[in-house]
Amino acid sequence: MIHLSAMQGGDIFIQKGLKALKTESISHAISFFQESVDRSPSADGYHMLGMAHHKNNDIRQAIDCVSEAINLSPQNSDLYLDRGQFFQTIQKIDLAEKDFSLSILLNKKNDEPYFKRGLLYLLTKQFDKAEKDFNSAIEINPKNPYFWGGLGKLFLAKKNYQKAIDTLKEALSIEPEYFDAFRMIGESYIGLNQLGEAIVVYQNCVLLDPNADGLILRLGWLYSQNSQIEPAIECFLTVVQRHPVHFDSLIGSVIQSFDKKEWEKLDKTIERKIKNANDDFYDYLTMAIVQEALNKQAIALHYYARCLKQNTSHLFSAMRLVFLSIKLNDTSVSLPLVSRLYRDHRDNPDAIYLMALLKEKCGENKEAEKLLSSAIEKSPENHLYYYQRGNIYLKKKNFDKAKEDYKSCLTFNIKFSPCFFSLSRLYGLRNRFETGLKMINLAIKYEKRAEHYVQKAKLYLGLDNLEQAKANVTKALALDENCAPAIQLKTFLFPK
């Protein structure tokens, strides 16, 4: 809460600055507040100038301005509260705690600094201090749902799940649409292993925010833990159709949630549904996912093609069709369908990306590179586009450009293991085997694949470390006994 004593004096520049803030004209607001303090330095003028800088994401300037206000009005508890929040934003935890404590010392009846300091203590896992501060805030203002929410979050962090649920329900009795309280209650039920109750809570969360992908995936995970395979897939498909390029990272966790028998059972169920109700798009889509889970890629490709015949602009089906056809070395089905999709959606970066993959597969690397550059221009934060273009540069042995694209890829997805795999290949080709090993170890950290261990074996061969090369080939074959590169390397390393 900001109190402006200067407003009583009618400071016209502060008034103009406040109006500019209301209309989101932040630069104008800063100039008006600056004019105010230049003409007549005041705590209110510096305070508002600091708040405007904060709104402009210039935290350092905000701190400097509020510090000037504190010099002019050292007994104003609100100034310490705001500066404490700014310090916390830039991770100056000790200074933030000191300011919150000073704010409390100057006005013990203000609930806000207790709450803010409680959140700070919660962040630094000083649970006893946090609980004391949340209770102090609640004692001053028991009708604030967020104070109860903070206390509930504390109990959740302490794994006192039942107490968390009771406290968060108190918050909901004050604010029935307190979204985060619902979510934390769901997490508390998970902690108590009461999955049915958690599912009901997360269903309500999704109803409140049907576009929250993270919540939908969490609900899908809960279904999978509760052995409810069809609703789990439905949640997964809801999200993955919105973000088709992230299919591989999402489907892995879904497939691994159920054993093979459950997938085979679902396979038979969907097959019966397709026979009884032919041309059901959703059944085809589900069947394609099931076939991927059963590692029947050719059949999955067939069902994705059937999806696209019904809906030629369904990007998710098109993407899977392309990836699988490339994997199976058969672009006869995907090429005409994706060509049509690209023709109809030339401005869609994902459609451009698909076309680039096919062009690369057909050996048209120069055209693929141009298409990927176009996709990057339209969507400069998509890590996959940089990764794919980097791979083309790597093929051409343009190592500097490849490295630059891989760096951009990791900027937007630091845990993207295929990029570390490609970087390890790049360093291996340049005989920098030690650096290559660092990269492949990062790839393995984020995703254990047979191909990764094969690459690690090759790097050890470059270092003449035969024993480590053999050990990593063995690890590769333990993960996938049919991994062709591992089998080839085994023949070389373990001659009969």
N, C-alpha and C positions, 0 to 999 in steps of 0.2 A: 504494500500500500504506500503510495507516494503522497506526502503532505507538502503543499507548496505555500509557504508563508508569503512569498513574493507576489503571488497572485492577488493577495489582498491589496498590495500596493499598485496593482494594475500594470505590471511589467509587460509592455506591448509585445516585446520580442519573444518572451516566454509564451504568451498567448498565441502568437503566430506559429511558433514552433510546435505547440500542442496540436493546433489545427492541422499542420503539415503531417504530423505523426499519424493522426486519425485517417488521413487520406493516403497513407503509405508513401508520402513524399519525403523520404528519410534524408536525402541530401539537403533539401530545403530546410527541414527541421534542424539539422546540424548547423547550418549557416545562421539561422535565427537565434538558436541558443548560444552560439559562439559570439554573435553580435551582442547579446545580453551580457555575457560575462566580460566582454571587451569594454563595454560602456560602464558597467557597474558590477564588479565581481560579487557573486552571492552564492550561498550554499545551494539554493534552489536552481539557479542557472547552471551551475556545474553539475548538479545531480541530473538534471534533465539532459544536459549535453552528454553525460555518461550513458544515460539510458538510450539516447539516440545512436551513439556509437555502438552500443551493445546490439541494438536492432540491426545495425549495419555490419554485424559480425566482426567488429574491430574491438576485441575484448581488452587488449592492452590499453588502448585509448580510453575505453570505458573505465577501467580501473584507475587510470591517472586522473580522470575528471572527478570521479566519486571521491578519490583521496583528497583532491582540492576542496570538495564540498565538506569533507570531514574536518579539514583544517579550519574551515570557517564556522562549522557548527559541530563541535566534537561531542555534544550531548544528544545528537539525533540518532536514535537507535535504528531507524529505517535505512540510514546510509550504510551502516555496518552490515545490515542484512543483505542489501543489494551487492555490496562489494564482496561479501563472502560467497555469494552465488557466482560472481564472476571469477573469483579465485578457484572455485571448485571446477568451473568449466575448463580452465587451463591446468587442472590437476595440481594446483597448489593447495594440497589438502590441509596442511598445518595452518596456513594463513586463513583458509576458509573457516576452519574450526575456531580460530581465535576471533574472527569477526562475528561469527554467530554467537559466541559466548559473550562478547562485548555488547551485542544487541540485546541479549537476554538480561545482562547486568543493568543496562540502562532502562529496560522496560520489561519487568517480569510478568506483566499481564498480557503481553503480546504472544499469541500462540504460534505465529509463523516461524520465528527463529528456532523454537524448540523442535518443530517438525523438520525444518531444513537440516538442523544439526543431527537429528535422529536419522535422517536419510544418509547423511555423511558417515555417521557411525556404522550404519548398516552396510554401507559400501566398503568400509574398512574392517568389517566383521567384529566390531566392538559391540557385541549383541546386548550386553547388560546396560551399557550407556545408552544405546539406541532405544531399548525398551523404556527406560526411565524418561527419556525425552518425549517419546510418542505418548506416554501416559500423561505427561505434563501438558502437552498440547490438547489432548482429549479432555483433561480436567478443566482447562480454560474454555474450550469450545467443543462440547460433546456431540454437536450436530454436524460437524464437518466429516463427511464420509471418507475423505482422503487421509485423515489422521488415523481412522480405523483401518484403512487400506494399508498404510505404512506399517501399522502394528501387525496386521495379518501377514504382510510380506516378510516381516521379521520372524514370525513363528514358522512360516514356510521354510525360510533359510535355516532355521534351527531344527527342522524336521519334526516340529511339534505340530503334526498335521491336523489333528482334531481341534486344537486350540486355534489354528489358522482358519479353519472352516467356520468356527463359531464367531471369530472376530470379523471375518469378511462378510458373513451374513448380517452382522450388525451394520456394516458399511452399506450393504444392499438395502437394508430396511430404511435407510435415510435417502439413498440414491439408487432406485431400482434398476437404472440403466448404466450403472458403474461397470463398464465393460471389463476393465482389468481385474476387478474383484471376481467376476465370473471365471476368468481364465485361471486365476490363482486358486480358486476353489477346485477347479478341475485338476490342477497339478497336485493339490493336497489329496484328492481322492486317489490319484495315481500312486502317491506316496503310501497310502493306506492299502494299496492293491485292491481297491474297490472300483474295478474297471467299468462296470455297468453304470455306476453313478457318475464317473468321469465322462463317459460317453454322452450321457444326457446333458451334462453341463456344457461340453464342447459343441453339441448340437445347437444349444441355445446361443453360444458364442458365434457360430457360423450364421445363424439366422440374423443376429445383430449386425454382422459384417460379412456378407457373402463373398466379398472380394479379398478377404484376408487369406492368402495362400498358405501362410504358415499354420494358421489354425485348422484349415481344411486338411493339410498333411498330417497334423497332430491327431486329428479325429480319425484319419485313415490308419495311422499307426495304432491307435487305440482299438479300432476294429480288428486289425491284424493280431494284436495281442490277445483279443477276445475270441479269436478263431472265426471271425465273420469276414470271409474272404470277398464276397461280392460287394458289400458296401465299402470295404477297404479299397478295392479297385476303382469303384465309382469316385471316391474322394481323389484318388491319384489321377484319374483321367480328367477330372474337373480342373486340376491345377496344370497338368502337363499340356493340355490343349491350349492353355493361355501362354505357356512358355515351352513350345515344342523343342527348342534347341537344348533344353536342360533335361531331356528325356533320360539319357543314360545315367546321370547322377541320381535321378529320382527313382527309376524303376529298380535299381539294384536293391534298395532297402525293402521295397514292396515284395519283390520276388523271394528274397531271403527270409521274409516273415513267415512264409508257409512252406511246408515240405512238399515234395514232388507229388505225393498221393492226393493232397488237397487240390493241386493244380489239375491233376488228371481227372478228379471228380468233377471239377468245374468245367473242364473240357467237354465231358460227356453231357453235362447239363446244358451248356450253350449250344452244343451240336443238336440236341433235341429241339431247343427253342428255334434254331435256324430252320430246321426241317418243317416245323409247325407254323412258323411265321416268317416266310421267306422275305428277303430284302429289308431286314431291320438293321439300320445303320449302326445303332449302338451295339447290337449283338455281334456284328462283324468286327467292330472296333475292340470289343472285349475279347473276342476269339483271337484276334491278332496278338493282343497282350499275353493271353494264355499260352499261345504257341511260342512266343519269345521266352516265356518263363520255362517252357518245356524244352527249350533249345531246338525247336523245329522251325528254323528260320525261313525255309522255302515256303512252308505252309503259312507262316505269319505274313510273308510278302504277298501271298495270294489274297489274304483277307484285307490287307491294307489297300490292295488294288481294287477290291470290291467296294471298300469304303469310298475311294476316290471316284469310282464310276457313279456312285450315288451323289457325291458332293465333290465336284472337281476342284473346289477352292479350299478343301480341308487341309490346311498346312501341315498339321501334325502327321496325318496319314502319308502325305507326300514326303515328309522328312524321313519317316521310318522306311518307306519304300526305297528311297535313295540309299540310305545307309545300308540296308539289307542287300539291295541289289549290287552295291559295290563290294560288300563282304562276300557275296556269292559269285562275284565276277559275272553278273548278268544284268545289263542295263536295258535289255530289250523291252521290258515292261515299263520301267521308270522313266526312260528318256522321253517318250511321247507325252506321258501324263505330266511330267514336270515342265516340259516345254510349253504345254498349254497353260499350266499354272503360272509360269514366268511371264507368258504373253499377257495374261489377265491381271497380273500383279507386279508390274515392273517397278513400282515404287516401294514394294515391300522388301526390306533388307533380307528377311529370312528366305523369301523366294529367290532373290539374287544369290544368296549363299548356296541354296540347293543347286541352282544352275551351275555355279562355280565348281561344286563337288563333281558334278557329272562331266563338266568340261575337262577337269583334271583327270578323271577316270578315263576319258577318251583320248588322253594325251595332249589336249589343247591347253598347255600350262599358261601360255601368255594370255589367252582369253580368260582363263580362270583367275589369274592374277588381277586383271582389269575389273572383273566382276566383284572380287573380294574387296578391292579398293573402293568400289562404288558402294558396297554394303557398309564398309567402315565409315565412309563419308555420311551415310544416312543414319547409322547407329554406332557412334564412336566409342561406346562403352561395352560393346559385346566382345567378350574375350575370345570366343570361338572364331570370329572372323580374322583376328590377328594371328591366332594359332595356325589356322589353315593357310593363310598367306605366308607365314613363316616357314611352313613345311614346303611350300613351293620354292621359296628362296633357298631352302636347305638342299632341295633336289638339284638346284642350279649351282650349288656350292657358293652362293652369295652369302657368306657367313655373317657379315656385318648386318645386312638387312634382316636376315633371319633372326639374329640375336635381338635386334631392335624390336621386331614384332613379338617375339617371345616375352620380352620385358614388358611390353604393353599388355599382352595377354595376362601376365601375372599381376599387373597393377590392378586389374579388374577382378581377378580370381586367383588369389595367392595359393589356394589349395588344389589347383588344377593339375593333377598328376601327369596327364599326357604331355603337357608343356615341359615339365621337368624331364620327362623321358626324351623328348625331342632335343632339349638342351644337352642332355648327356650324349646323345648321338653326335651333335654338333661338336662338342669338345673332344669326343673320341676321334672324329674325322680330322681334327687338328692336332692329334696326338697329345692332347692335354688330359691324360687319363685320370689323374687325381681329381681335377675339377669335375670331370665327367662322373666320377664316383659320387661326389657330393650331390650332384644333380639327381642321379638315379636313386640315391638313398632317400631323397625328398619325395621322389615319385612313389617309392615303395611305402614311405610313411603315410601317404594319403590314399594309396590304393595298391594292394598286393596283387599283381598280375604275373602270370608266367613270363610274358614278354619282358617285363621289367628285370626279372632275375636273369634272363638270357642276355640282356644288354649289360647287366652287371658282370656276368661271366666274361663277355667279350672285352670289357674294360680291364678286367684282371689279366686276361691274356695279353693285352697291350703292355701290361706291367710285368709280364713273365711270371705271374703268380698262378701256377697251374693248379695248386690245391684249392685256392679260393674260387677259381673258374669252375672246377669240378663240383664244388659244394653248391654253387649257385645254379648250375644246370640241374642238379638233383632237386633243389628247391622248386625250380620251374616245373619239372615233371611231376612233383608231388602236388602242385596246384592244378596242372592240366597235363595229363599223360599223353594227350594227342597234340600237344603244342609242336608244330612242325619245326620251327627254328631250334627248339630245345632238343628235339630228336636228332636233328642234323649235327648240332654241336656235340651231343653225347657220342655220336659215332666217331667224331674227330678226337674227343678227349678220352674216350674209353674204348680204344681199339681192342678187338678180340684177339 
